[in-house]
């Protein structure tokens, strides 16, 4: 399945819209039921409105009814491979901290668990405790 996810993320990266940074990113998110959802980064002249590949894949998955996820692959042209940004980590943690993440770059890959990338996360288990 890892090769399938890498291929899907790479194909998504090829569709990225990144005229400002030139930094194309593709993501493939595997739901617990085996479905794969992809996303690419979509930049905007108003930089704060730029959408990351990981969040695009996640919202596509949620719109299709998926709520539980196994793995996320992020493909970019950077070396070493990149992990999801802080905003993406926070959005992903809404659906669990056990997500396995692989960053893929031109010369290799790196692996993480979401819990390791966002320790002591502010997640849904804290509902009602922050008021």
N, CA, C and O atoms as CSV, one atom per row, in Angstrom:
chain,resi,resn,atom,element,x,y,z
A,1,UNK,N,N,0.817,-1.202,0.000
A,1,UNK,CA,C,0.000,0.000,0.000
A,1,UNK,C,C,0.857,1.260,0.000
A,1,UNK,O,O,0.430,2.293,-0.515
A,2,UNK,N,N,2.056,1.192,0.567
A,2,UNK,CA,C,2.916,2.377,0.621
A,2,UNK,C,C,3.237,2.886,-0.776
A,2,UNK,O,O,3.244,4.096,-1.001
A,3,UNK,N,N,3.502,1.987,-1.719
A,3,UNK,CA,C,3.792,2.410,-3.092
A,3,UNK,C,C,2.582,3.077,-3.727
A,3,UNK,O,O,2.729,4.054,-4.463
A,4,UNK,N,N,1.386,2.561,-3.451
A,4,UNK,CA,C,0.158,3.142,-3.987
A,4,UNK,C,C,-0.037,4.551,-3.436
A,4,UNK,O,O,-0.402,5.468,-4.172
A,5,UNK,N,N,0.206,4.717,-2.147
A,5,UNK,CA,C,0.073,6.050,-1.540
A,5,UNK,C,C,1.109,7.015,-2.099
A,5,UNK,O,O,0.790,8.170,-2.381
A,6,UNK,N,N,2.332,6.557,-2.260
A,6,UNK,CA,C,3.376,7.425,-2.841
A,6,UNK,C,C,3.010,7.849,-4.253
A,6,UNK,O,O,3.172,9.014,-4.619
A,7,UNK,N,N,2.521,6.913,-5.042
A,7,UNK,CA,C,2.136,7.225,-6.420
A,7,UNK,C,C,0.982,8.223,-6.449
A,7,UNK,O,O,0.975,9.145,-7.265
A,8,UNK,N,N,0.013,8.041,-5.565
A,8,UNK,CA,C,-1.132,8.953,-5.513
A,8,UNK,C,C,-0.689,10.353,-5.076
A,8,UNK,O,O,-1.153,11.351,-5.628
A,9,UNK,N,N,0.196,10.425,-4.099
A,9,UNK,CA,C,0.699,11.723,-3.635
A,9,UNK,C,C,1.537,12.405,-4.715
A,9,UNK,O,O,1.467,13.623,-4.883
A,10,UNK,N,N,2.318,11.631,-5.434
A,10,UNK,CA,C,3.133,12.183,-6.522
A,10,UNK,C,C,2.247,12.732,-7.632
A,10,UNK,O,O,2.515,13.810,-8.163
A,11,UNK,N,N,1.205,12.010,-7.983
A,11,UNK,CA,C,0.270,12.480,-9.007
A,11,UNK,C,C,-0.419,13.769,-8.552
A,11,UNK,O,O,-0.618,14.684,-9.350
A,12,UNK,N,N,-0.780,13.838,-7.277
A,12,UNK,CA,C,-1.404,15.049,-6.744
A,12,UNK,C,C,-0.420,16.215,-6.798
A,12,UNK,O,O,-0.801,17.338,-7.130
A,13,UNK,N,N,0.837,15.951,-6.472
A,13,UNK,CA,C,1.868,16.998,-6.521
A,13,UNK,C,C,1.972,17.593,-7.923
A,13,UNK,O,O,2.187,18.796,-8.075
A,14,UNK,N,N,1.821,16.763,-8.932
A,14,UNK,CA,C,1.887,17.237,-10.315
A,14,UNK,C,C,0.766,18.212,-10.650
A,14,UNK,O,O,0.855,18.939,-11.639
A,15,UNK,N,N,-0.290,18.236,-9.835
A,15,UNK,CA,C,-1.425,19.137,-10.060
A,15,UNK,C,C,-1.386,20.371,-9.159
A,15,UNK,O,O,-2.304,21.191,-9.198
A,16,UNK,N,N,-0.343,20.512,-8.356
A,16,UNK,CA,C,-0.248,21.645,-7.428
A,16,UNK,C,C,-0.290,22.983,-8.173
A,16,UNK,O,O,0.180,23.111,-9.304
A,17,UNK,N,N,-0.864,23.955,-7.503
A,17,UNK,CA,C,-0.898,25.324,-8.020
A,17,UNK,C,C,-0.011,26.155,-7.098
A,17,UNK,O,O,-0.432,26.562,-6.015
A,18,UNK,N,N,1.212,26.399,-7.536
A,18,UNK,CA,C,2.184,27.079,-6.665
A,18,UNK,C,C,3.010,28.120,-7.440
A,18,UNK,O,O,4.236,28.025,-7.489
A,19,UNK,N,N,2.335,29.113,-8.046
A,19,UNK,CA,C,3.060,30.099,-8.849
A,19,UNK,C,C,3.930,31.043,-8.024
A,19,UNK,O,O,4.808,31.700,-8.584
A,20,UNK,N,N,3.714,31.131,-6.723
A,20,UNK,CA,C,4.461,32.080,-5.888
A,20,UNK,C,C,5.697,31.453,-5.273
A,20,UNK,O,O,6.775,32.046,-5.303
A,21,UNK,N,N,5.552,30.267,-4.718
A,21,UNK,CA,C,6.696,29.622,-4.063
A,21,UNK,C,C,7.437,28.660,-4.982
A,21,UNK,O,O,8.631,28.425,-4.799
A,22,UNK,N,N,6.747,28.109,-5.958
A,22,UNK,CA,C,7.340,27.074,-6.790
A,22,UNK,C,C,7.551,25.765,-6.039
A,22,UNK,O,O,8.217,24.861,-6.545
A,23,UNK,N,N,6.987,25.655,-4.829
A,23,UNK,CA,C,7.163,24.485,-3.967
A,23,UNK,C,C,5.909,23.616,-4.052
A,23,UNK,O,O,4.955,23.812,-3.299
A,24,UNK,N,N,5.920,22.661,-4.968
A,24,UNK,CA,C,4.770,21.792,-5.182
A,24,UNK,C,C,4.753,20.666,-4.157
A,24,UNK,O,O,5.776,20.033,-3.893
A,25,UNK,N,N,3.574,20.425,-3.583
A,25,UNK,CA,C,3.401,19.371,-2.585
A,25,UNK,C,C,2.154,18.571,-2.941
A,25,UNK,O,O,1.129,19.128,-3.332
A,26,UNK,N,N,2.264,17.252,-2.797
A,26,UNK,CA,C,1.118,16.373,-2.965
A,26,UNK,C,C,0.970,15.511,-1.734
A,26,UNK,O,O,1.956,15.167,-1.083
A,27,UNK,N,N,-0.262,15.162,-1.415
A,27,UNK,CA,C,-0.524,14.323,-0.238
A,27,UNK,C,C,-1.535,13.250,-0.602
A,27,UNK,O,O,-2.435,13.468,-1.413
A,28,UNK,N,N,-1.366,12.086,0.015
A,28,UNK,CA,C,-2.323,10.985,-0.118
A,28,UNK,C,C,-2.615,10.463,1.284
A,28,UNK,O,O,-1.705,10.098,2.027
A,29,UNK,N,N,-3.891,10.434,1.628
A,29,UNK,CA,C,-4.347,10.039,2.958
A,29,UNK,C,C,-5.157,8.764,2.836
A,29,UNK,O,O,-6.131,8.703,2.086
A,30,UNK,N,N,-4.745,7.736,3.585
A,30,UNK,CA,C,-5.461,6.460,3.561
A,30,UNK,C,C,-6.406,6.360,4.746
A,30,UNK,O,O,-5.990,6.453,5.901
A,31,UNK,N,N,-7.678,6.171,4.445
A,31,UNK,CA,C,-8.683,5.970,5.487
A,31,UNK,C,C,-8.597,4.540,6.010
A,31,UNK,O,O,-8.040,3.660,5.353
A,32,UNK,N,N,-9.151,4.321,7.190
A,32,UNK,CA,C,-9.150,2.980,7.780
A,32,UNK,C,C,-9.838,1.948,6.893
A,32,UNK,O,O,-9.525,0.760,6.964
A,33,UNK,N,N,-10.778,2.399,6.054
A,33,UNK,CA,C,-11.479,1.452,5.180
A,33,UNK,C,C,-10.739,1.223,3.858
A,33,UNK,O,O,-11.251,0.532,2.978
A,34,UNK,N,N,-9.530,1.802,3.711
A,34,UNK,CA,C,-8.715,1.572,2.536
A,34,UNK,C,C,-8.846,2.617,1.439
A,34,UNK,O,O,-8.034,2.643,0.514
A,35,UNK,N,N,-9.848,3.472,1.526
A,35,UNK,CA,C,-9.975,4.515,0.510
A,35,UNK,C,C,-8.802,5.485,0.604
A,35,UNK,O,O,-8.271,5.730,1.688
A,36,UNK,N,N,-8.407,6.031,-0.534
A,36,UNK,CA,C,-7.298,6.981,-0.597
A,36,UNK,C,C,-7.831,8.310,-1.103
A,36,UNK,O,O,-8.556,8.373,-2.096
A,37,UNK,N,N,-7.456,9.371,-0.399
A,37,UNK,CA,C,-7.858,10.725,-0.752
A,37,UNK,C,C,-6.604,11.550,-0.983
A,37,UNK,O,O,-5.646,11.462,-0.215
A,38,UNK,N,N,-6.610,12.347,-2.033
A,38,UNK,CA,C,-5.424,13.127,-2.361
A,38,UNK,C,C,-5.703,14.619,-2.292
A,38,UNK,O,O,-6.847,15.073,-2.319
A,39,UNK,N,N,-4.606,15.358,-2.203
A,39,UNK,CA,C,-4.684,16.810,-2.228
A,39,UNK,C,C,-3.358,17.377,-2.678
A,39,UNK,O,O,-2.323,16.716,-2.597
A,40,UNK,N,N,-3.397,18.610,-3.154
A,40,UNK,CA,C,-2.180,19.328,-3.526
A,40,UNK,C,C,-2.266,20.723,-2.928
A,40,UNK,O,O,-3.344,21.186,-2.554
A,41,UNK,N,N,-1.119,21.387,-2.842
A,41,UNK,CA,C,-1.168,22.741,-2.331
A,41,UNK,C,C,-1.733,23.675,-3.396
A,41,UNK,O,O,-1.482,23.513,-4.591
A,42,UNK,N,N,-2.504,24.657,-2.927
A,42,UNK,CA,C,-3.121,25.654,-3.798
A,42,UNK,C,C,-2.794,27.018,-3.202
A,42,UNK,O,O,-3.346,27.420,-2.178
A,43,UNK,N,N,-1.880,27.717,-3.871
A,43,UNK,CA,C,-1.442,29.017,-3.366
A,43,UNK,C,C,-2.397,30.123,-3.792
A,43,UNK,O,O,-3.225,29.957,-4.689
A,44,UNK,N,N,-2.250,31.257,-3.115
A,44,UNK,CA,C,-3.095,32.413,-3.374
A,44,UNK,C,C,-2.236,33.660,-3.249
A,44,UNK,O,O,-1.298,33.687,-2.452
A,45,UNK,N,N,-2.540,34.682,-4.018
A,45,UNK,CA,C,-1.793,35.932,-3.936
A,45,UNK,C,C,-1.844,36.511,-2.523
A,45,UNK,O,O,-0.904,37.178,-2.090
A,46,UNK,N,N,-2.934,36.258,-1.807
A,46,UNK,CA,C,-3.032,36.607,-0.397
A,46,UNK,C,C,-2.526,35.380,0.365
A,46,UNK,O,O,-3.298,34.472,0.674
A,47,UNK,N,N,-1.218,35.362,0.667
A,47,UNK,CA,C,-0.537,34.152,1.116
A,47,UNK,C,C,-1.233,33.412,2.253
A,47,UNK,O,O,-1.182,32.183,2.298
A,48,UNK,N,N,-1.872,34.116,3.159
A,48,UNK,CA,C,-2.546,33.470,4.280
A,48,UNK,C,C,-3.701,32.575,3.857
A,48,UNK,O,O,-4.163,31.744,4.639
A,49,UNK,N,N,-4.166,32.738,2.635
A,49,UNK,CA,C,-5.273,31.926,2.135
A,49,UNK,C,C,-4.803,30.678,1.392
A,49,UNK,O,O,-5.623,29.902,0.902
A,50,UNK,N,N,-3.501,30.483,1.308
A,50,UNK,CA,C,-2.947,29.291,0.672
A,50,UNK,C,C,-3.385,28.046,1.430
A,50,UNK,O,O,-3.439,28.051,2.660
A,51,UNK,N,N,-3.694,26.994,0.708
A,51,UNK,CA,C,-4.119,25.730,1.309
A,51,UNK,C,C,-3.054,24.668,1.080
A,51,UNK,O,O,-2.553,24.500,-0.032
A,52,UNK,N,N,-2.718,23.961,2.140
A,52,UNK,CA,C,-1.715,22.899,2.066
A,52,UNK,C,C,-2.309,21.626,1.478
A,52,UNK,O,O,-3.515,21.394,1.557
A,53,UNK,N,N,-1.450,20.812,0.893
A,53,UNK,CA,C,-1.869,19.537,0.309
A,53,UNK,C,C,-2.513,18.623,1.348
A,53,UNK,O,O,-3.521,17.972,1.072
A,54,UNK,N,N,-1.923,18.580,2.549
A,54,UNK,CA,C,-2.417,17.677,3.584
A,54,UNK,C,C,-3.839,18.042,4.007
A,54,UNK,O,O,-4.689,17.163,4.150
A,55,UNK,N,N,-4.096,19.322,4.205
A,55,UNK,CA,C,-5.447,19.741,4.593
A,55,UNK,C,C,-6.438,19.541,3.456
A,55,UNK,O,O,-7.596,19.198,3.697
A,56,UNK,N,N,-5.994,19.754,2.215
A,56,UNK,CA,C,-6.884,19.501,1.080
A,56,UNK,C,C,-7.273,18.032,1.016
A,56,UNK,O,O,-8.437,17.712,0.773
A,57,UNK,N,N,-6.316,17.134,1.231
A,57,UNK,CA,C,-6.630,15.696,1.240
A,57,UNK,C,C,-7.603,15.367,2.376
A,57,UNK,O,O,-8.546,14.600,2.187
A,58,UNK,N,N,-7.371,15.944,3.544
A,58,UNK,CA,C,-8.222,15.656,4.698
A,58,UNK,C,C,-9.648,16.149,4.485
A,58,UNK,O,O,-10.594,15.411,4.757
A,59,UNK,N,N,-9.826,17.371,4.008
A,59,UNK,CA,C,-11.200,17.866,3.836
A,59,UNK,C,C,-11.928,17.106,2.734
A,59,UNK,O,O,-13.148,16.949,2.797
A,60,UNK,N,N,-11.201,16.635,1.728
A,60,UNK,CA,C,-11.815,15.794,0.706
A,60,UNK,C,C,-12.292,14.485,1.328
A,60,UNK,O,O,-13.386,14.009,1.025
A,61,UNK,N,N,-11.473,13.912,2.190
A,61,UNK,CA,C,-11.833,12.664,2.872
A,61,UNK,C,C,-13.053,12.860,3.763
A,61,UNK,O,O,-13.980,12.050,3.742
A,62,UNK,N,N,-13.049,13.920,4.534
A,62,UNK,CA,C,-14.172,14.184,5.439
A,62,UNK,C,C,-15.453,14.422,4.634
A,62,UNK,O,O,-16.525,13.953,5.017
A,63,UNK,N,N,-15.339,15.149,3.523
A,63,UNK,CA,C,-16.511,15.391,2.679
A,63,UNK,C,C,-17.072,14.091,2.111
A,63,UNK,O,O,-18.265,14.003,1.819
A,64,UNK,N,N,-16.214,13.079,1.954
A,64,UNK,CA,C,-16.649,11.768,1.457
A,64,UNK,C,C,-17.116,10.844,2.581
A,64,UNK,O,O,-17.511,9.707,2.326
A,65,UNK,N,N,-17.073,11.331,3.823
A,65,UNK,CA,C,-17.567,10.543,4.948
A,65,UNK,C,C,-16.519,9.825,5.763
A,65,UNK,O,O,-16.861,9.160,6.741
A,66,UNK,N,N,-15.244,9.933,5.396
A,66,UNK,CA,C,-14.187,9.270,6.166
A,66,UNK,C,C,-13.895,10.057,7.439
A,66,UNK,O,O,-13.888,11.288,7.436
A,67,UNK,N,N,-13.658,9.333,8.516
A,67,UNK,CA,C,-13.376,9.991,9.796
A,67,UNK,C,C,-12.203,9.358,10.545
A,67,UNK,O,O,-11.788,9.866,11.586
A,68,UNK,N,N,-11.671,8.265,10.028
A,68,UNK,CA,C,-10.593,7.550,10.696
A,68,UNK,C,C,-9.537,7.198,9.652
A,68,UNK,O,O,-9.855,6.714,8.566
A,69,UNK,N,N,-8.263,7.451,10.005
A,69,UNK,CA,C,-7.200,7.366,9.011
A,69,UNK,C,C,-6.005,6.566,9.515
A,69,UNK,O,O,-5.707,6.556,10.709
A,70,UNK,N,N,-5.324,5.894,8.582
A,70,UNK,CA,C,-4.156,5.072,8.903
A,70,UNK,C,C,-2.842,5.785,8.610
A,70,UNK,O,O,-1.976,5.918,9.474
A,71,UNK,N,N,-2.721,6.244,7.350
A,71,UNK,CA,C,-1.438,6.759,6.871
A,71,UNK,C,C,-1.624,7.995,6.015
A,71,UNK,O,O,-2.658,8.196,5.378
A,72,UNK,N,N,-0.581,8.820,6.023
A,72,UNK,CA,C,-0.507,10.006,5.175
A,72,UNK,C,C,0.868,10.028,4.534
A,72,UNK,O,O,1.877,9.887,5.225
A,73,UNK,N,N,0.917,10.202,3.228
A,73,UNK,CA,C,2.181,10.373,2.517
A,73,UNK,C,C,2.207,11.780,1.945
A,73,UNK,O,O,1.248,12.226,1.316
A,74,UNK,N,N,3.322,12.477,2.173
A,74,UNK,CA,C,3.521,13.837,1.674
A,74,UNK,C,C,4.732,13.816,0.751
A,74,UNK,O,O,5.825,13.428,1.165
A,75,UNK,N,N,4.541,14.232,-0.500
A,75,UNK,CA,C,5.622,14.241,-1.483
A,75,UNK,C,C,5.941,15.683,-1.859
A,75,UNK,O,O,5.057,16.453,-2.235
A,76,UNK,N,N,7.220,16.033,-1.751
A,76,UNK,CA,C,7.684,17.367,-2.145
A,76,UNK,C,C,9.095,17.229,-2.709
A,76,UNK,O,O,9.710,16.167,-2.616
A,77,UNK,N,N,9.588,18.294,-3.282
A,77,UNK,CA,C,10.911,18.260,-3.892
A,77,UNK,C,C,12.028,18.625,-2.954
A,77,UNK,O,O,13.113,18.987,-3.410
A,78,UNK,N,N,11.807,18.545,-1.667
A,78,UNK,CA,C,12.817,18.975,-0.692
A,78,UNK,C,C,13.636,17.801,-0.169
A,78,UNK,O,O,13.183,16.657,-0.133
A,79,UNK,N,N,14.840,18.127,0.228
A,79,UNK,CA,C,15.739,17.133,0.802
A,79,UNK,C,C,16.384,17.758,2.034
A,79,UNK,O,O,17.165,18.696,1.872
A,80,UNK,N,N,16.112,17.306,3.239
A,80,UNK,CA,C,15.341,16.104,3.560
A,80,UNK,C,C,13.844,16.311,3.325
A,80,UNK,O,O,13.379,17.446,3.225
A,81,UNK,N,N,13.101,15.222,3.238
A,81,UNK,CA,C,11.655,15.309,3.028
A,81,UNK,C,C,10.972,16.096,4.154
A,81,UNK,O,O,11.430,16.110,5.297
A,82,UNK,N,N,9.875,16.743,3.795
A,82,UNK,CA,C,9.159,17.573,4.758
A,82,UNK,C,C,8.072,16.790,5.490
A,82,UNK,O,O,7.519,15.815,4.982
A,83,UNK,N,N,7.793,17.257,6.695
A,83,UNK,CA,C,6.648,16.798,7.476
A,83,UNK,C,C,5.543,17.841,7.301
A,83,UNK,O,O,5.817,18.948,6.839
A,84,UNK,N,N,4.317,17.511,7.657
A,84,UNK,CA,C,3.250,18.509,7.596
A,84,UNK,C,C,3.580,19.731,8.467
A,84,UNK,O,O,4.239,19.614,9.500
A,85,UNK,N,N,3.112,20.888,8.028
A,85,UNK,CA,C,3.331,22.116,8.801
A,85,UNK,C,C,2.522,22.068,10.099
A,85,UNK,O,O,1.708,21.166,10.298
A,86,UNK,N,N,2.748,23.025,10.961
A,86,UNK,CA,C,2.058,23.060,12.247
A,86,UNK,C,C,0.544,23.137,12.120
A,86,UNK,O,O,-0.176,22.465,12.858
A,87,UNK,N,N,0.056,23.952,11.191
A,87,UNK,CA,C,-1.395,24.068,11.006
A,87,UNK,C,C,-1.988,22.732,10.558
A,87,UNK,O,O,-3.047,22.325,11.036
A,88,UNK,N,N,-1.304,22.059,9.644
A,88,UNK,CA,C,-1.798,20.753,9.183
A,88,UNK,C,C,-1.777,19.735,10.311
A,88,UNK,O,O,-2.699,18.930,10.440
A,89,UNK,N,N,-0.741,19.765,11.120
A,89,UNK,CA,C,-0.664,18.838,12.258
A,89,UNK,C,C,-1.858,19.026,13.180
A,89,UNK,O,O,-2.465,18.053,13.626
A,90,UNK,N,N,-2.195,20.286,13.465
A,90,UNK,CA,C,-3.310,20.565,14.358
A,90,UNK,C,C,-4.629,20.103,13.754
A,90,UNK,O,O,-5.467,19.550,14.466
A,91,UNK,N,N,-4.831,20.315,12.474
A,91,UNK,CA,C,-6.065,19.876,11.827
A,91,UNK,C,C,-6.137,18.352,11.786
A,91,UNK,O,O,-7.201,17.777,12.018
A,92,UNK,N,N,-5.026,17.699,11.495
A,92,UNK,CA,C,-5.001,16.233,11.455
A,92,UNK,C,C,-5.283,15.608,12.816
A,92,UNK,O,O,-5.930,14.563,12.892
A,93,UNK,N,N,-4.805,16.232,13.890
A,93,UNK,CA,C,-4.960,15.636,15.224
A,93,UNK,C,C,-6.429,15.552,15.635
A,93,UNK,O,O,-6.778,14.789,16.536
A,94,UNK,N,N,-7.277,16.318,14.993
A,94,UNK,CA,C,-8.715,16.232,15.256
A,94,UNK,C,C,-9.234,14.815,15.017
A,94,UNK,O,O,-10.246,14.414,15.591
A,95,UNK,N,N,-8.536,14.062,14.170
A,95,UNK,CA,C,-8.970,12.721,13.793
A,95,UNK,C,C,-8.080,11.632,14.375
A,95,UNK,O,O,-8.169,10.476,13.960
A,96,UNK,N,N,-7.226,11.984,15.326
A,96,UNK,CA,C,-6.432,10.987,16.036
A,96,UNK,C,C,-4.942,11.220,15.933
A,96,UNK,O,O,-4.445,11.744,14.936
A,97,UNK,N,N,-4.236,10.822,16.977
A,97,UNK,CA,C,-2.791,11.045,17.057
A,97,UNK,C,C,-1.971,9.859,16.559
A,97,UNK,O,O,-0.744,9.941,16.504
A,98,UNK,N,N,-2.629,8.757,16.195
A,98,UNK,CA,C,-1.896,7.557,15.799
A,98,UNK,C,C,-1.549,7.523,14.314
A,98,UNK,O,O,-0.945,6.557,13.848
A,99,UNK,N,N,-1.915,8.545,13.572
A,99,UNK,CA,C,-1.655,8.592,12.139
A,99,UNK,C,C,-0.169,8.416,11.848
A,99,UNK,O,O,0.674,9.093,12.437
A,100,UNK,N,N,0.143,7.495,10.930
A,100,UNK,CA,C,1.518,7.309,10.466
A,100,UNK,C,C,1.736,8.243,9.284
A,100,UNK,O,O,0.894,8.331,8.391
A,101,UNK,N,N,2.870,8.942,9.281
A,101,UNK,CA,C,3.167,9.926,8.247
A,101,UNK,C,C,4.506,9.606,7.607
A,101,UNK,O,O,5.486,9.309,8.291
A,102,UNK,N,N,4.530,9.671,6.283
A,102,UNK,CA,C,5.775,9.490,5.543
A,102,UNK,C,C,6.000,10.721,4.684
A,102,UNK,O,O,5.125,11.113,3.912
A,103,UNK,N,N,7.167,11.330,4.816
A,103,UNK,CA,C,7.580,12.409,3.931
A,103,UNK,C,C,8.509,11.835,2.885
A,103,UNK,O,O,9.457,11.124,3.220
A,104,UNK,N,N,8.251,12.133,1.620
A,104,UNK,CA,C,9.042,11.602,0.519
A,104,UNK,C,C,9.665,12.752,-0.252
A,104,UNK,O,O,8.982,13.704,-0.631
A,105,UNK,N,N,10.977,12.654,-0.481
A,105,UNK,CA,C,11.709,13.645,-1.256
A,105,UNK,C,C,12.503,12.980,-2.348
A,105,UNK,O,O,12.365,11.778,-2.574
A,106,UNK,N,N,13.338,13.745,-3.034
A,106,UNK,CA,C,14.085,13.206,-4.176
A,106,UNK,C,C,15.058,12.077,-3.831
A,106,UNK,O,O,15.335,11.218,-4.668
A,107,UNK,N,N,15.575,12.078,-2.606
A,107,UNK,CA,C,16.608,11.084,-2.291
A,107,UNK,C,C,16.224,10.124,-1.174
A,107,UNK,O,O,17.068,9.362,-0.703
A,108,UNK,N,N,14.979,10.144,-0.744
A,108,UNK,CA,C,14.599,9.220,0.316
A,108,UNK,C,C,13.316,9.619,1.002
A,108,UNK,O,O,12.552,10.449,0.509
A,109,UNK,N,N,13.098,9.008,2.152
A,109,UNK,CA,C,11.876,9.279,2.904
A,109,UNK,C,C,12.176,9.309,4.403
A,109,UNK,O,O,13.204,8.822,4.871
A,110,UNK,N,N,11.235,9.902,5.128
A,110,UNK,CA,C,11.291,9.949,6.593
A,110,UNK,C,C,9.928,9.520,7.106
A,110,UNK,O,O,8.919,9.677,6.419
A,111,UNK,N,N,9.902,8.975,8.324
A,111,UNK,CA,C,8.659,8.461,8.899
A,111,UNK,C,C,8.447,9.038,10.297
A,111,UNK,O,O,9.390,9.197,11.073
A,112,UNK,N,N,7.187,9.347,10.597
A,112,UNK,CA,C,6.807,9.872,11.905
A,112,UNK,C,C,5.428,9.324,12.285
A,112,UNK,O,O,4.711,8.762,11.457
A,113,UNK,N,N,5.089,9.502,13.536
A,113,UNK,CA,C,3.710,9.369,14.011
A,113,UNK,C,C,3.257,10.774,14.345
A,113,UNK,O,O,4.046,11.591,14.819
A,114,UNK,N,N,1.999,11.056,14.101
A,114,UNK,CA,C,1.483,12.395,14.364
A,114,UNK,C,C,1.712,12.793,15.818
A,114,UNK,O,O,2.027,13.949,16.100
A,115,UNK,N,N,1.557,11.851,16.738
A,115,UNK,CA,C,1.764,12.142,18.163
A,115,UNK,C,C,3.182,12.641,18.437
A,115,UNK,O,O,3.390,13.445,19.346
A,116,UNK,N,N,4.154,12.171,17.661
A,116,UNK,CA,C,5.537,12.613,17.839
A,116,UNK,C,C,5.764,14.001,17.245
A,116,UNK,O,O,6.581,14.770,17.752
A,117,UNK,N,N,5.042,14.321,16.173
A,117,UNK,CA,C,5.185,15.632,15.539
A,117,UNK,C,C,4.432,16.723,16.296
A,117,UNK,O,O,4.772,17.902,16.197
A,118,UNK,N,N,3.410,16.325,17.050
A,118,UNK,CA,C,2.609,17.292,17.799
A,118,UNK,C,C,2.363,16.752,19.207
A,118,UNK,O,O,1.248,16.351,19.543
A,119,UNK,N,N,3.423,16.748,20.031
A,119,UNK,CA,C,3.263,16.220,21.389
A,119,UNK,C,C,2.321,17.100,22.216
A,119,UNK,O,O,2.239,18.310,22.007
A,120,UNK,N,N,1.629,16.483,23.139
A,120,UNK,CA,C,0.687,17.201,24.006
A,120,UNK,C,C,-0.313,18.016,23.193
A,120,UNK,O,O,-0.615,19.162,23.525
A,121,UNK,N,N,-0.817,17.409,22.127
A,121,UNK,CA,C,-1.719,18.091,21.203
A,121,UNK,C,C,-3.002,18.533,21.880
A,121,UNK,O,O,-3.478,17.893,22.818
A,122,UNK,N,N,-3.548,19.621,21.402
A,122,UNK,CA,C,-4.866,20.079,21.814
A,122,UNK,C,C,-5.862,19.420,20.879
A,122,UNK,O,O,-6.079,19.886,19.760
A,123,UNK,N,N,-6.464,18.338,21.338
A,123,UNK,CA,C,-7.339,17.553,20.486
A,123,UNK,C,C,-8.754,17.467,21.010
A,123,UNK,O,O,-9.085,18.069,22.032
A,124,UNK,N,N,-9.586,16.722,20.314
A,124,UNK,CA,C,-11.002,16.632,20.665
A,124,UNK,C,C,-11.262,16.006,22.028
A,124,UNK,O,O,-12.332,16.214,22.600
A,125,UNK,N,N,-10.320,15.254,22.555
A,125,UNK,CA,C,-10.516,14.657,23.886
A,125,UNK,C,C,-10.574,15.732,24.973
A,125,UNK,O,O,-10.985,15.453,26.099
A,126,UNK,N,N,-10.170,16.940,24.642
A,126,UNK,CA,C,-10.191,18.039,25.613
A,126,UNK,C,C,-11.465,18.875,25.541
A,126,UNK,O,O,-11.589,19.881,26.239
A,127,UNK,N,N,-12.412,18.461,24.699
A,127,UNK,CA,C,-13.669,19.217,24.595
A,127,UNK,C,C,-14.265,19.460,25.971
A,127,UNK,O,O,-14.352,18.557,26.802
A,128,UNK,N,N,-14.660,20.667,26.182
A,128,UNK,CA,C,-15.303,21.021,27.446
A,128,UNK,C,C,-14.322,21.324,28.568
A,128,UNK,O,O,-14.725,21.851,29.605
A,129,UNK,N,N,-13.056,21.008,28.390
A,129,UNK,CA,C,-12.067,21.252,29.433
A,129,UNK,C,C,-11.378,22.602,29.273
A,129,UNK,O,O,-10.592,23.000,30.132
A,130,UNK,N,N,-11.659,23.296,28.200
A,130,UNK,CA,C,-10.940,24.539,27.919
A,130,UNK,C,C,-11.813,25.763,28.071
A,130,UNK,O,O,-11.399,26.864,27.707
A,131,UNK,N,N,-12.973,25.603,28.585
A,131,UNK,CA,C,-13.898,26.743,28.714
A,131,UNK,C,C,-13.680,27.486,30.008
A,131,UNK,O,O,-14.370,28.469,30.278
